[in-house]
Amino acid sequence: MEEGKIQWHPAFGAALRIELAEELEKVQIEEEHLLGKSPLQIDIVLLKKNPGEKIVKNIGRIFRSYNIIEYKSPDDNLSIRDFYKVYAYVCLYQAEEKKKIAPEELTITFVCNHYPRKMLKHITRKRGMKVEKVEAGIYYLQGDFFPMQLIITKKLTKDKNYWLQSLRKDLTPGGEIQDLIEQYEPNKHESLYQAVMNVVMRANWEAAEEERKMCEALKELFAEEIAEGEAKGMAKGEERFGKLNLLLLEKGQYESLKRASEDKDYREALFKEFGI
């Protein structure tokens, strides 16, 4: 991925695990699953550990033994081409895996932030499928051999799918940002929540910056992480960048924090300036 570009897919994987936290013992989640030796790569393969056991969580009720999940970041749209690409992935996965997988044990889940009108219009008119709204943000795409569902993250409700619906770039200052901090605070030591929070805050930094009190609250939230980082020392790569983020946050240099996430040369200059 490009330098400075927000990596949404790891955050989605973390949010998915948070959503399924109460039932994680039932499934195995494989991210960036390679199809054979080719560069073809599935975003997420979710396997039921016990095929006969049902998933209660709303996003997983459709799941069978093998479940292919395609995730589109807030900047991307789910296109007709994406539909057929993922459909092909499912067929290849069924054909190439060493285990003998019955086709009826496969499902497809599309996850995106924007309602894919052109794609849905195509599958209803050209493939005779139907779109059924199951609940807010969740639609079943009926009429194909493979069970399919579409999840629109921004339409999910906060009470049922808080962290998935937070994977957006349009959180509002004050209300949503402050609520996000409050939800994060009791889970701030958990790596899954840290992964989601890092991406969401980077994506919504302008809104967060409008709320100066939020910045102060963030300093308090990350105070322990800063102390731990100083005590243990940071390694290279992501840990090095993480230390710079925390240092700039501690100094209140919010414009520098934002620029450092987008400009590699500026980031390297800051590494030298602060001796990181």
Backbone hydrogen bonds, N-H to C=O, Kabsch-Sander energy under -0.5 kcal/mol:
donor,donor_aa,acceptor,acceptor_aa,energy
5,K,2,E,-1.6
8,W,6,I,-1.1
11,A,7,Q,-0.7
12,F,8,W,-2.4
13,G,9,H,-2.4
14,A,10,P,-2.1
15,A,11,A,-2.9
16,L,12,F,-2.8
17,R,13,G,-1.6
18,I,14,A,-2.0
19,E,15,A,-2.7
20,L,16,L,-1.8
21,A,18,I,-1.5
23,E,20,L,-2.2
24,L,21,A,-0.8
26,K,23,E,-2.1
27,V,24,L,-1.1
28,Q,47,L,-2.9
30,E,28,Q,-0.5
30,E,45,V,-3.3
31,E,29,I,-0.6
32,E,43,D,-3.4
33,H,42,I,-1.5
35,L,40,L,-2.4
36,G,34,L,-1.0
38,S,35,L,-1.1
42,I,33,H,-3.1
44,I,69,I,-1.6
45,V,30,E,-3.0
46,L,44,I,-0.5
46,L,67,N,-2.9
47,L,28,Q,-3.7
47,L,45,V,-0.6
48,K,65,S,-2.2
49,K,26,K,-4.2
50,N,26,K,-0.8
53,E,50,N,-2.6
56,V,54,K,-0.5
60,G,57,K,-1.9
61,R,57,K,-0.6
61,R,58,N,-0.7
63,F,60,G,-1.2
66,Y,105,E,-2.8
67,N,46,L,-1.8
68,I,107,T,-2.6
69,I,44,I,-2.9
70,E,109,T,-2.9
71,Y,69,I,-0.5
72,K,111,V,-2.8
76,D,73,S,-2.0
79,S,77,N,-0.8
83,F,79,S,-1.8
84,Y,80,I,-1.9
85,K,81,R,-2.3
86,V,82,D,-2.7
87,Y,83,F,-2.1
88,A,84,Y,-2.3
89,Y,85,K,-2.2
90,V,86,V,-2.3
91,C,87,Y,-1.8
92,L,88,A,-2.7
93,Y,89,Y,-2.9
94,Q,90,V,-2.2
95,A,91,C,-1.7
96,E,92,L,-3.1
97,E,93,Y,-1.6
101,I,94,Q,-0.5
101,I,99,K,-1.0
102,A,100,K,-0.6
105,E,102,A,-2.5
106,L,103,P,-1.5
107,T,66,Y,-1.6
108,I,147,P,-2.4
109,T,68,I,-2.7
110,F,149,Q,-2.7
111,V,70,E,-3.0
112,C,151,I,-2.5
117,R,115,Y,-1.8
120,L,116,P,-2.6
121,K,117,R,-2.7
122,H,118,K,-2.1
123,I,119,M,-2.4
124,T,120,L,-1.8
125,R,121,K,-2.1
126,K,122,H,-3.2
127,R,122,H,-0.7
127,R,123,I,-0.5
129,M,123,I,-2.4
130,K,142,Q,-2.5
132,E,130,K,-0.6
132,E,140,Y,-2.8
133,K,131,V,-0.5
134,V,132,E,-0.7
134,V,138,I,-2.3
135,E,138,I,-1.4
138,I,135,E,-2.3
139,Y,150,L,-2.7
140,Y,132,E,-3.1
141,L,148,M,-1.9
142,Q,130,K,-2.7
142,Q,140,Y,-0.9
148,M,141,L,-0.6
149,Q,108,I,-2.0
150,L,139,Y,-3.2
151,I,110,F,-3.2
152,I,137,G,-2.6
152,I,150,L,-0.5
153,T,112,C,-2.2
153,T,151,I,-0.8
155,K,152,I,-1.4
156,L,152,I,-0.7
156,L,153,T,-1.2
161,N,157,T,-2.6
162,Y,158,K,-0.5
165,Q,161,N,-2.3
166,S,162,Y,-0.7
167,L,164,L,-1.4
168,R,166,S,-2.7
175,G,173,P,-1.6
177,I,172,T,-1.7
178,Q,174,G,-2.6
179,D,175,G,-2.2
180,L,176,E,-2.2
181,I,177,I,-2.0
182,E,178,Q,-2.1
183,Q,179,D,-2.3
184,Y,180,L,-2.1
185,E,181,I,-2.5
187,N,184,Y,-2.1
188,K,185,E,-1.2
190,E,187,N,-2.1
194,Q,190,E,-2.1
195,A,191,S,-2.3
196,V,192,L,-1.8
197,M,193,Y,-2.9
198,N,194,Q,-2.4
199,V,195,A,-1.4
200,V,196,V,-2.6
201,M,197,M,-2.6
202,R,198,N,-1.7
203,A,199,V,-2.3
204,N,200,V,-1.3
205,W,202,R,-0.9
208,A,204,N,-2.4
209,E,205,W,-2.8
210,E,206,E,-1.2
211,E,207,A,-0.6
211,E,208,A,-0.9
212,R,210,E,-1.0
214,M,211,E,-1.0
215,C,211,E,-1.3
216,E,212,R,-1.9
217,A,213,K,-2.4
218,L,214,M,-2.5
219,K,215,C,-2.1
220,E,216,E,-1.7
221,L,217,A,-2.5
222,F,218,L,-2.7
223,A,220,E,-0.8
226,I,222,F,-2.6
227,A,223,A,-2.3
228,E,224,E,-2.8
229,G,225,E,-2.6
230,E,226,I,-2.4
231,A,227,A,-2.1
232,K,228,E,-2.8
233,G,229,G,-2.4
239,E,236,K,-1.2
241,F,237,G,-2.2
242,G,238,E,-2.5
243,K,239,E,-2.1
244,L,240,R,-1.8
245,N,241,F,-2.4
246,L,242,G,-2.3
247,L,243,K,-2.2
248,L,244,L,-2.6
249,L,245,N,-2.3
250,E,246,L,-2.3
251,K,247,L,-1.7
252,G,248,L,-0.6
252,G,249,L,-0.8
253,Q,248,L,-2.4
254,Y,252,G,-1.6
257,L,253,Q,-1.8
258,K,254,Y,-2.0
259,R,255,E,-2.5
260,A,256,S,-2.6
261,S,257,L,-1.1
262,E,258,K,-0.6
262,E,259,R,-1.1
263,D,259,R,-2.5
264,K,262,E,-0.6
267,R,263,D,-2.1
268,E,264,K,-2.5
269,A,265,D,-2.0
270,L,266,Y,-1.9
271,F,267,R,-2.1
272,K,268,E,-1.8
273,E,269,A,-2.4
274,F,270,L,-2.6
275,G,271,F,-0.6
275,G,272,K,-0.5
276,I,271,F,-2.8
